[in-house]
Amino acid sequence: MSGWEGKWRPAAMAEVDNNEPVPAGFKGIAFAGIGLSCKMIEPASLSSPSDWELIVSELTSWGDVPNPESIEVSSLSEDERGPRAVIRGDCDWLVEFLPWGSDGLIRKRSTSADSTLISPSGGYSWNGTDVAILWKSMEDAVDSRNTISDSMKSGDLNLTKQLLWSCGESLALYHREVKDSRTTPPDPRRWNARLSVMEERLRADLIWRAPHSRDSECMLSLGDVRLSDFLEGKVRIRRPRRADALVPSDCEFPAIRDLASISHDLSRLHHELNSEFDIVELRTSMIQGWMSRAPEKWCSSSVFYTHRGGLAIWEYEQCLLDVLEAVSDQSGAPEPATGLIRYVKKYQMKMFNSRIFATLSMMFGALGAITIIRDVPTSIEGLVIPALFISGSYILLRFYWSLSPRPEIPFNLIS
């Protein structure tokens, strides 16, 4: 791993043998321990043009990439998502390696939403998964997270809400643009199975499963979206997070998961700054910004309905992903994720208790139907009792729906 320290590697897990095939110029590594495991590939070395030529020799390129025979390696860097390098050809290129790959859809996202995304110029894939994306050097721009942070520190609530609305709206515009590119039916079985895997690996004393709405279609979701990804009204594609290596997904996801991702990132920022702003008010602005432009089906009341999963279960997933990464580094309890998880049982209990009204609704409806079947009414007077039962059933059902926790209220503020 010449030139890199390996900040993306899980510090608390032991390196073990990985004999799976890898492309030329890379080495395969694996880690295991504390109930977790993951596999990844890394460039073996990148200090000369010949190293770069070897790295790309067995990869499939897409988009705009430099001629491998005319580049120089300028500098190396890294972050928690993998190694990076600046290479020089006809211009400066930033190379971001993806140690645990991706879902193989980065190119599809880039070509399907060029007006709403800040996309890489090109990239390289191997066996259907992305292993590197390339950016033509861009001037540094101020991202929304820094701007929102500054407005929160200065106490400007109105500006903060406007900025959050814009982030939600920008995400919605991306969702609107890719709506017709790729959609598949909801996949609650795999979504719930993935939650189960995370809970088991963390030895969590929680279980949360949901049926999900039929409107929650799988689409070209961005996966992990942070406030820092919003620049000048567009969303920047970022590399997958380490949690995707610890719990690889075998499914696609709905648009509301992207919204949950930035909602949770807002919670991170709010906690980091110890802000006195009302988090519910801030979340409301961002959610409404998204709903103002998102495809109608994907932001329907059915999708947001918490008794069927809603936004809440995807925020729960975000919390679990934060904890997984912290455990893999033994870096301590991540906040606010850990604090939010502590309130999930209370949140679930509130929903469970409200189900008594759903049960009563079913009973009243059944009694109304039985009354009609057993004693077919021969006059208007005979319809009175069945009508009362059926009306009561409807009223109870509407009341049950109204008890569903609102999406803008985080777990720790549920009453």
C-alpha positions in Angstrom: 0.0 0.0 0.0 2.8 2.3 -1.0 2.1 6.0 -0.4 -1.2 5.5 1.6 -1.8 4.9 5.3 -5.1 3.1 4.9 -7.5 5.4 6.7 -10.4 3.6 5.0 -9.5 0.3 6.6 -11.3 -0.9 9.7 -8.8 -0.2 12.5 -10.3 -2.7 15.0 -10.5 -5.7 12.6 -7.7 -8.1 11.8 -6.4 -8.6 8.3 -7.0 -12.1 7.0 -6.3 -14.0 3.8 -8.3 -13.1 0.7 -7.6 -15.3 -2.2 -10.3 -14.0 -4.5 -9.2 -12.9 -8.0 -8.4 -9.2 -8.4 -7.5 -7.1 -11.5 -3.8 -6.5 -12.4 -2.3 -3.7 -10.3 -4.5 -4.3 -7.3 -4.3 -6.6 -4.3 -7.2 -8.2 -2.4 -7.5 -7.9 1.3 -10.0 -9.0 3.9 -10.7 -8.1 7.5 -12.5 -10.0 10.3 -13.2 -9.7 13.9 -15.8 -8.4 16.5 -18.5 -10.2 14.7 -17.9 -8.4 11.4 -16.1 -9.1 8.1 -15.4 -7.3 4.9 -13.4 -7.6 1.7 -11.8 -4.9 -0.5 -9.3 -4.3 -3.2 -6.6 -1.6 -3.2 -4.0 -0.4 -5.7 -0.8 -2.2 -5.0 1.2 0.9 -5.8 0.9 4.2 -7.6 4.1 6.1 -7.9 4.8 6.0 -11.6 3.1 6.1 -15.0 3.8 2.4 -15.4 1.9 1.7 -12.2 -1.1 3.5 -13.6 -0.9 1.6 -16.9 -0.9 -1.6 -14.9 -3.9 -0.6 -12.8 -6.1 0.2 -15.7 -4.9 -2.6 -18.0 -7.7 -5.1 -17.1 -10.4 -2.5 -16.3 -13.2 -1.4 -18.5 -13.3 2.4 -18.9 -16.4 4.6 -19.4 -16.9 8.2 -20.0 -13.9 10.6 -20.4 -10.6 9.2 -19.0 -7.0 10.2 -19.7 -4.7 8.3 -22.1 -2.9 5.9 -19.7 0.3 6.2 -21.8 0.6 10.0 -21.2 0.1 10.6 -17.5 2.2 11.5 -14.5 1.4 10.8 -10.9 1.2 14.2 -9.1 0.1 13.4 -5.5 -1.6 10.8 -3.3 -4.2 11.4 -0.6 -6.9 9.4 1.2 -10.0 9.6 3.3 -12.3 7.2 5.1 -13.8 6.1 1.8 -10.6 5.1 0.1 -7.3 6.1 -1.6 -7.2 9.1 -4.0 -4.6 10.3 -6.4 -4.1 13.3 -8.7 -2.6 12.4 -12.1 -1.6 14.7 -14.9 -2.3 14.2 -18.5 -4.0 16.7 -20.8 -5.2 18.2 -17.6 -5.2 17.4 -13.9 -7.4 14.4 -12.9 -8.6 13.4 -9.5 -8.8 9.6 -9.2 -11.0 8.2 -6.4 -10.6 4.5 -5.8 -13.6 2.4 -4.4 -12.0 -0.3 -2.2 -15.3 -2.1 -1.7 -16.7 -1.4 -5.2 -20.2 -0.1 -5.8 -23.6 -1.3 -7.1 -22.2 -0.8 -10.7 -24.7 2.0 -11.4 -22.5 5.1 -11.1 -22.3 5.5 -14.9 -26.1 5.0 -15.2 -26.7 7.8 -12.6 -24.3 10.1 -14.3 -25.8 9.7 -17.8 -29.4 9.8 -16.5 -29.3 13.0 -14.6 -26.6 15.3 -16.1 -28.6 18.4 -15.3 -29.0 17.7 -11.5 -25.9 15.8 -10.7 -22.2 16.7 -10.3 -20.9 13.6 -11.8 -17.4 12.1 -12.4 -16.0 12.6 -15.9 -15.5 8.9 -16.3 -14.4 5.8 -14.4 -13.2 2.2 -14.5 -15.1 -0.9 -13.6 -14.2 -4.6 -13.2 -16.7 -7.5 -13.4 -19.6 -5.0 -13.3 -18.6 -3.0 -10.2 -16.9 0.4 -10.2 -13.4 0.4 -8.8 -12.4 4.0 -9.7 -14.1 7.3 -10.7 -12.2 10.2 -12.2 -12.9 13.9 -12.0 -11.4 16.7 -14.0 -9.9 19.0 -11.4 -12.5 21.5 -10.3 -12.2 24.7 -8.4 -13.1 24.4 -4.7 -16.7 25.3 -4.1 -18.5 26.0 -0.8 -20.8 23.1 -0.1 -24.1 23.4 1.6 -23.0 21.8 4.9 -20.5 24.6 5.5 -23.0 27.2 4.5 -25.7 25.7 6.8 -23.2 25.3 9.6 -22.3 29.0 9.3 -25.9 30.1 9.3 -26.7 27.9 12.4 -23.7 29.3 14.2 -24.7 32.9 13.4 -28.3 32.2 14.7 -30.0 32.9 11.3 -32.9 30.5 11.5 -34.6 31.7 8.3 -31.5 31.3 6.2 -30.9 27.9 7.6 -34.4 26.8 6.8 -34.1 28.2 3.2 -30.8 26.3 2.7 -32.3 23.1 4.0 -35.3 23.5 1.7 -32.9 24.0 -1.2 -31.1 20.8 -0.4 -34.4 18.8 -0.2 -35.5 20.4 -3.5 -32.2 19.6 -5.2 -32.5 16.0 -4.2 -36.0 15.9 -5.4 -35.0 17.3 -8.8 -32.5 14.5 -9.2 -35.2 11.9 -8.3 -37.6 13.5 -10.8 -34.9 13.4 -13.5 -34.1 9.7 -13.0 -37.7 8.5 -12.5 -38.1 7.1 -16.0 -34.6 5.7 -16.2 -34.9 2.8 -13.9 -37.6 1.7 -11.5 -38.4 -1.7 -10.1 -41.1 -2.9 -7.6 -40.5 -2.4 -3.9 -38.3 -5.0 -2.2 -39.4 -5.1 1.5 -38.2 -8.7 1.9 -34.6 -7.9 1.1 -34.8 -4.5 3.0 -36.0 -6.2 6.1 -33.5 -9.0 5.7 -30.7 -6.4 5.5 -31.9 -4.8 8.8 -31.9 -8.2 10.4 -28.3 -8.8 9.4 -27.2 -5.5 10.9 -29.1 -6.1 14.1 -27.5 -9.6 14.4 -24.0 -8.4 13.8 -24.4 -5.6 16.3 -26.1 -7.9 18.8 -28.8 -5.3 19.0 -31.7 -5.8 21.4 -34.0 -4.2 18.8 -36.0 -5.6 15.9 -37.7 -3.4 13.4 -39.5 -4.7 10.3 -42.0 -3.0 8.0 -44.2 -3.9 5.1 -43.4 -0.6 3.3 -45.7 1.2 0.8 -46.3 -0.1 -2.7 -45.3 3.4 -3.8 -41.8 2.9 -2.5 -40.4 1.8 -5.8 -36.7 0.9 -6.2 -34.9 3.5 -8.3 -31.4 5.0 -9.0 -31.0 6.1 -5.4 -27.7 7.8 -4.4 -27.2 5.5 -1.4 -25.3 7.8 1.0 -26.1 11.4 0.7 -24.6 14.1 2.9 -25.3 17.9 3.2 -21.7 18.4 1.9 -22.8 16.8 -1.4 -25.0 19.7 -2.4 -23.2 22.4 -4.4 -24.8 25.2 -6.4 -28.2 23.5 -6.7 -26.8 20.1 -7.7 -26.0 16.8 -5.9 -22.5 15.4 -6.1 -22.0 11.6 -6.5 -19.9 10.3 -3.7 -18.2 7.0 -3.1 -19.9 4.3 -1.0 -19.3 4.3 2.7 -17.5 1.6 4.6 -20.7 0.2 6.0 -21.5 -1.0 2.5 -18.4 -3.3 2.8 -19.4 -4.5 6.2 -23.0 -5.3 5.2 -23.1 -5.5 1.3 -26.5 -4.9 -0.1 -28.2 -7.3 -2.6 -31.0 -4.9 -3.4 -31.9 -1.5 -4.7 -33.6 1.2 -2.7 -36.4 3.8 -2.8 -36.1 7.6 -3.1 -37.1 8.1 0.6 -33.9 6.4 1.7 -31.9 9.2 0.2 -34.1 11.7 2.1 -33.4 9.7 5.3 -29.7 9.9 4.6 -29.6 13.7 4.5 -32.1 13.9 7.4 -29.7 11.9 9.5 -26.8 14.1 8.3 -28.8 17.1 9.5 -29.0 15.4 12.9 -25.3 14.9 12.9 -24.7 18.6 12.2 -27.3 19.7 14.8 -25.6 17.5 17.4 -22.1 18.6 16.4 -22.9 22.3 16.8 -25.0 21.7 19.9 -27.5 23.9 18.1 -30.4 25.5 19.9 -32.5 25.5 16.8 -35.6 23.3 16.9 -34.6 20.2 15.0 -38.2 19.5 14.1 -38.5 22.9 12.4 -35.3 22.3 10.4 -36.3 18.8 9.3 -39.7 20.1 8.3 -38.1 22.6 5.9 -35.9 20.0 4.3 -38.7 17.4 4.0 -41.1 20.0 2.5 -38.4 21.1 0.1 -38.1 17.5 -1.2 -41.8 17.0 -1.3 -42.3 20.2 -3.4 -40.5 18.7 -6.4 -40.2 14.9 -5.9 -42.3 12.5 -8.1 -45.8 12.5 -6.6 -45.9 8.7 -6.1 -42.5 8.6 -4.3 -43.6 11.3 -1.7 -47.1 10.1 -1.2 -48.7 9.9 2.3 -48.5 6.2 1.9 -44.7 6.3 1.5 -44.3 8.6 4.6 -46.8 6.5 6.6 -44.7 5.5 9.6 -46.8 2.4 10.6 -45.6 0.9 7.3 -42.0 2.0 7.7 -42.1 5.6 6.3 -39.0 7.8 6.7 -38.4 6.5 10.2 -37.2 3.0 9.4 -34.7 4.3 6.9 -33.3 6.7 9.5 -33.1 3.7 11.9 -31.0 2.0 9.2 -28.7 5.1 8.9 -28.1 5.0 12.7 -27.2 1.3 12.5 -24.8 2.0 9.6 -23.0 4.7 11.8 -22.7 2.2 14.6 -21.3 -0.5 12.4 -18.6 1.7 11.1 -17.8 2.9 14.7 -17.6 -0.7 15.9 -15.2 -1.7 13.0 -12.9 1.1 14.3 -13.7 0.7 18.0 -14.0 4.5 17.9 -16.7 4.8 20.6 -20.4 5.3 20.4 -21.3 7.5 17.4 -23.6 10.4 18.2 -26.4 11.2 17.5 -26.9 7.7 16.2 -26.5 5.8 19.5 -28.7 8.3 21.3 -31.4 8.1 18.7 -31.4 4.3 18.8 -32.0 4.4 22.5 -35.4 5.9 21.8 -36.5 3.4 19.1 -38.2 1.1 21.6 -40.3 3.9 22.9 -41.1 4.9 19.4 -42.1 1.4 18.5 -44.2 1.1 21.6 -46.2 4.2 20.7 -47.0 2.6 17.3 -47.8 -0.7 18.9 -50.2 0.8 21.4 -52.0 2.7 18.7 -52.8 -0.5 16.9 -55.6 -1.2 19.3 -57.6 1.3 17.3 -56.8 -0.6 14.1 -57.9 -3.8 15.8 -61.1 -2.2 16.9 -61.7 -0.9 13.4 -61.4 -4.4 12.0 -63.8 -5.7 14.7 -66.4 -3.1 14.0 -66.1 -3.7 10.2 -66.4 -7.4 10.7 -69.5 -7.0 13.0 -71.1 -4.8 10.4 -70.5 -7.3 7.6 -71.7 -10.2 9.8 -74.8 -8.3 10.8 -75.7 -7.8 7.1 -74.9 -11.4 6.1 -76.8 -13.1 9.0 -79.8 -10.8 8.8 -80.2 -9.3 5.4 -82.0 -5.9 5.9 -85.4 -5.7 4.3 -85.9 -2.0 5.2 -83.9 1.2 5.9 -84.3 0.6 9.6 -82.5 -2.7 9.3 -79.5 -0.9 7.9 -79.0 1.3 11.0 -77.0 -1.1 13.1 -74.7 -2.3 10.3 -74.2 1.3 9.2 -73.2 2.3 12.7 -70.7 -0.6 12.9 -69.2 0.3 9.5 -69.1 4.0 10.2 -67.4 3.3 13.5 -64.9 1.1 11.7 -64.0 3.9 9.3 -63.7 6.5 12.1 -61.5 4.3 14.2 -59.3 3.5 11.1 -58.9 7.3 10.4 -58.0 7.9 14.0 -55.4 5.1 13.8 -53.9 6.7 10.7 -53.7 10.0 12.5 -51.6 8.4 15.3 -48.8 7.6 12.9 -45.7 9.5 14.1 -44.9 12.5 11.9 -41.8 12.1 9.7 -40.2 15.4 10.8 -40.1 14.3 14.5 -36.9 12.3 15.4 -37.0 9.3 17.7 -35.9 11.1 20.8 -38.7 13.7 20.6 -41.6 11.4 20.3 -44.1 12.1 23.1 
